[in-house]
C-alpha cells in the first residue's frame, strides 16, 4: 500500500526493518513522513522510505454524535451543567494528534447512566478555556452563572466541568464567592480525553451527578479516590490540591477529610456538612484584588523580591515559609526578616503558609519562628498556599476590610469555608 492511499484517522499497521508499529494516521506536514498516534498516546514519525509493508486495519469513520434523548423523569431532581473547557471537554483530533474541544452531547454521552440519576435540564458554556488560562475574572463569571442557576427553583444542583491544572484555585474561589449556598456545586474533571477507552470522565461525571442531587450544600471537587475506576471522593473545595500530573486520582485532600465517598452503587457521607435549603438564596460575594502574589522561599533567594512586588503596588503576599514557622535569617545577605517587616510597616499584608504539603505552622516552637512573629506576618495555620492566595485576593477586594490591617488579619484567620482546622486528623 502507498502512503498517499491512507488518510488522517485511519488505523494502520506498518513494518520497518527494526520494528512493527500500529497507530492512527495524523496529518503530516512533511509528505515523506508518516505520522502516527500510538496506543500509548505518543506520536511517532516514520520516513516513507523506511516502511517495508503497510496496511489499513480500520478506515477513519465520520464522527457521528448521537442525539441525547431528552426524556425528563419527573421522579428525578433537575441539574444544570456548566462547561468551561479542559480535557473533559476534549477529544483527539486525528489531523493534529492533539486534543480539541467537543460539545455537551459528547460529554453527556460518555456517561449515559446520568439519565437515571438526574435530569440535565440546562447546559451553560460561559467560556471554553484550559484552566491555566483562567483567572479571577473567570471565577467571577462562574459565580454569576452559579447564582442564576442555584436560585432557580427548577434546578436542584450544579455540575461544573473544568480543566485540572488550576481546578483547585477555582474550587477555592467559588467556596468564598458563593455565600449563603443553598444547593450542591460539584466541580469535576478528567485526566484523559473522553474518546479514550481509559478516560476517567465517565465515573467522575456519574459521581458528580450523584453529588449534585444530594442534600449537601457545599462546593466540592469530585474525582477518583484511587487509580481504580470504582469510587470517587467529594473533596472540600478549599482543602484539595492536584498532586499528580496524570493519574486518575490526581487530586488529594490536604489537611482535611472527604465529605463523601461516591460510587455507581451509592453514596456514603463521611462528615458533617452544610445541608441543602432550597428556600435560601445565594448571594455572590466576588469582590477581588489581583494585586497579590505567592512566593516560595528557596535556598539563597534574595529577599528583595518583596520590594519588587511592593514597588509594583501589590497589596499582599503569601510566603511559603520553611519548617513550621521559619525564614532564612542567619546571613545578612539572605535575611528575610528586615524586608518582611519593612513591607508590612509600609502597609503590605504578608501571610505565611507552610511549603510542606501537610501539617500546620506553629511559630512558637523555635526562636526563628518567634523572631518572624515580630515582623507582623500572619501565620495561616494549616491553610493550603493556593487557597490562601485566593482568599487573600478576596479579602483585599473588600475595601472596608483592606483599609484596616487588623481587619484583614481577622478575616484571613476567620474560617469561612472550611479552609482552616483547629485540629488536623490523620
N, C-alpha and C positions, 0 to 999 in steps of 0.2 A: 504494500500500500504506500502511496506517495503522501508526503506531508500536506500537499495542497488539497488532499481529499478529506482531511479532518477539520473539524470546526470547534471553536471555543465551547466548552461544556461537555464535549464528547469524553467518555471514559475509555481510555486506551491502555493497552499493554504494549511495551516495546522492549527490545533486547539490544544491548550493546555488547562489545567484546568482553566487558568486565562484569556486567550485571543486567538483571531484568528489572523493569520499572512498571508501575501501574499508577495511573492517576488521571485527573481531569485536565483536559487541554485548556490553557489560558491564552488570552490574546497576546501574541509576542510582537514586539516592535522590531525584531530582527528576523527577517524571513528565513535565515539559515539556522535558527534555533527553535526547537520545540520546547515550550514552557509548560511544565506540568505542576498541578497542585496535588501533592501526595496525600495518602490517607492520614499521615501524621500531622497534616496541616502545613508542612513546609513546602516551599516551591523549589523546583529544580529546573535548570536549563540544559538541554542536551543538543549538541550540534547535529544537524541532519546527516552529515557525512559519517557520523559515528553509529547511526542506527542501522542495525543489520536486519531487523524484522519488526513490523508493527501491525497491530490490528485493533479495530474498534470493538470494544466489549459492549458498549451501550451508547447509542446516539443521544445527543443532548435533546431533552424534551422541552417543548414550550411550556413555560410556567403558567399553570392554571390554579388560581386560588379559589377554592370553593366558597360559595356564599355562606355566611353564617345564618342558620335558621333561627330567626328571632321569635322563638316561641316562649312567651313570658309565662312563667309559672307563678300564679298568684299566691302559692304557699311559701315561696321563697322571698328572701329580702332582696332589695334592689341595691346595686353597687354601681358607682361611677369609676371609670378608669382614666387616669391622666398619663399620657405617653410623652416622654421627654427625650428619648434617644438612648444611645448606648448599645451594647452588644445584644441585649434582649430585644432590641428593635431592629436587628440587623440579620442579614443573610449573606452567603457567599456570592460574589459577583464573578461568574466564570470568565469574564473578559480580563479583569484586572487581577484576580486572585485575592483581592481584599474583600472586606465586607461593606455592604451598602445598606441604607435604611430600607425598612419594609413598612407595611401598613398594619393597621389594627386587626384586620381579618387574619393575617398570618400569625400574629401574636396570640390571638384567642384560639386559633385552630390547633396550636401546639398542645393545648390543654382542654380538650372538649369536655372533660369532667366538670369544668366550671359551671356549665349549664345546669348541673344537678345540685350546685351549691348556692348559686345566686343568679339573679337576672342582671346582666350588664346593660343598663338602660341608657347610659350616656358615656361617650368617649370624647375626651378633650385632648388636643395636641397644641399646647401653648407655644412650644418651640421644639426643635429637634437638635440636640447638641450632645457631643461627647462630654462626659461630666467634667473633664479637666478644663473645659471652656466655659463652665458655669461660674457665676459669682453672685454677689448679694442682690443684684438687680433681678436675676432669675429666681432667687429664693423668694423675693417679694412677690414676683409674678405668680409663683406657685401658691404662695399663701393666699393670694387673692382668689385664685381659681378654687382652692380648697374651701375658702369661706363660702363662696356661692354654692358649692355642691353640698357641703355639710349642713348648711342652713336650709336646704331644700327638703321639705317634709317627705318627698317621694324617694329620697336617697338615704340609705341606711349605713353606708360606709364608702371609703375611697381607697382605691389601689393606685399607686404611682409606680410606673416602670422607669428605670433610671440606669445610667452607666455606673460602673462600680468604683472607679478610682477616687472620686470625690463624693461618693454617696453619703458617707458618714458626716460630711460637712452639711449636706442638705438636710439629713435627718435631725441633726442638732439644731439647725436654723428653724425648721418647722416646729420643733419641740418648744422653742422660745417664742416664735411668732404667733402660733395658734393658741390664743388664750381662751379659756372657758371651753375647752374642747368637749364636744358632745358625742362624737361617734369615732369609730376606729379609722386610723390612717395607716395603711400598710405600704411601705416602700419595698420594692423588690427588684431583682436583677437577674442576669445570667452571666456566667463566665465564658460560655460558648454559644455561638450564634444559633438561632432557633432551627436552622436547616441541618444541623449536625446531629447525628444519632446520639452523641454523648451529651447533648445540651442539658443543662441543669434548669432551663427555663420552665419546663412543664411542672415539675414538683414545686418550684418556688411560686409559680402563679396559682396553683391549686391551693397551696397553704396560705398565700396572701388573700385569696378569696375567702377562705375559712376564717381568717382573722378579721377581714372586713365586715363579716356578718356577725361577729361575736359581740359580746357585751362589754368589751374592753375599749374605753375611750382614751387611747394613748397613741402617740406616734411611735411606730415600731418598724424596725428593719427585719424583713422576713427572708431567711436564707438557710441553706443546708446546715445541718448540725455537724455532719462529718462528710467524708468522701463518698459514702454510700448514698444511693438515691432513694432514701426512705423516709427521713424525718427532717423537718425544718424547725428552727427556733424563731420565736418572736423576741427580738432583742431591743432593749430600750434605746430610743433614738439618740440619747446623749452619752451612752456607755458602750459604744460599739466602734470598732476600727477595722479597716481592711489590713489583714496581717499576712496575706499570701498573694502572689502575683497571678496565679492561675487555678488553684484548687477550687472545687465546688464550695467548700466551706471556708472561703476567703475571709469572711467576717467573723470576728470573735468578740465576745463581751469582755470588757476590761474593767476590773474593779466593780463588778455588778453581777446581777443574776438574770436569767431569761424570764420573760413574762409568761411564756407558754411554750410547750412542745407540740408541734402540729404534724400530722401525717395524713395520708389519704383516708385512714380509718377513723381519725378523730382528733380531738384537741385536749391537752392536759394543762390546766392552769397551774403555774408553779410559784406564784407570789401574789400579794395583794395588788390591786390595780384600781385605777380611776374608772368608775362604772359609766356605761352609756346612760345618757339622759337626753332623749330627743326633744325635751322641752327647752333645753339650753340653746343659746345662740352663740356661735363662735364670734369672737371679737379679735380680729387680727391686730397684732402689735408688731409691725415690721419696720419700726424706726431702726436705722443702722448707719454707722460711720465706718467708712472703708479706710480711714487713716489709722490703721492698726497693722501690726506685723508680728511674726513669730521668729525668734532667734534660738537656735540650738547651740549652746555653748560647747566649743570644741577645744582640744589642747592647743595652746599657743595662739589663740584667737585674740585679735586686737579689740578691746572693749570700746574703742572709738566708734564702732558701728552704731552704738546707741546715739551718739551725737549726729551721725549721718541721718538717722530717722528723725531726730528732733529738728534738725535744720530743714527737713522736708515738710515739717508741720504735722507730723504724726502725733496723735494724742495718746496712744497706748501701745505697749509691747507685752508680749508673752515671752518670758525667758524660760527655756527648758534647762533647768539647772541640774547640777550633779548630786549624787548621793541622795540624802533625804533633806537637804537644805543648804547646799554649798555652791560657791562660785570660786574660781581661781582668785587668790588674793595674796599669795606669798611673795611673788616677784613684782616689783614696782611696774614694770612694763606691761604686765598682763593682769594687773589688779583691777577687777571689775567694780569693786565697792565704790570708789570715788565717782566713777562715771554714772553708776546707777543712782547714787544719792544726788548728784548734780542735776540729773534729768528729772528726778522726782521733785526736787526742790523748785525746779523750773516749771512745774505743772504737768509733767507727763505721768501717766498711770503705768506702772510696771508691775506685772503679776508673774508669779513663779509657778511652774509645773515641773513634775519630775520627768527627766528624759528617759528614765526606765519605762517599760510598758506597764508594769504592775506596781502596786504599792502606793504609799501616800507620803507627803512631805511632813517632816517634824523637825523644824529648825532649832529646837531646844536641846537636841542630843549633843551636838558638837559646838565648840566655841566659834567655828567658822559660820555655822548657821545663826548663832546669836548675833554675830557681827553683821550678817546680812540683814537681819531684822531691823537693825538700827537705821538702815537706809530708807525705810518706809515701804519696801516692797511688799506686795500682798501675796501670801502663800495660799495657793488654791487646793490644798489638801490632796484629795485623790482624783481631781478633775483631769480628764484627758486633755492633752495640749490642743487638739483640733477643736474640741468642744469649747475650751477656754477661749480660743481665738474668736470663734463665732460669738460667744457670749459677750466678750469684751466689746466687739463691734456693736452688738445690740444694746448693751448698757450705755456706751458712749453716744449712741444715736439718740438717746433721750436727753435733750438739752438741759432739762431741770436737774437730772442726775449728774450729768457731765460737769456742771458748773460747781459741784461740791465734791472734793476729793473723798471726804468721809462717806458721802452717799454712794459714790462709785464703789468703794471698798465694801460697804454694806451690801450692795446689790450683787457684787461678784461673789460674795460669800453666802448669799441667800439661795436656798435650794428651790429653784423654780420648777425644774423638770427632771428631778432625779439625777442631776449631774454631780451631786455631792453625797457622800456617805459618811456617817459618823463612825461606822464600823464596817470593815470590809470582810465579808465572809469568804471562806475558801471555796 
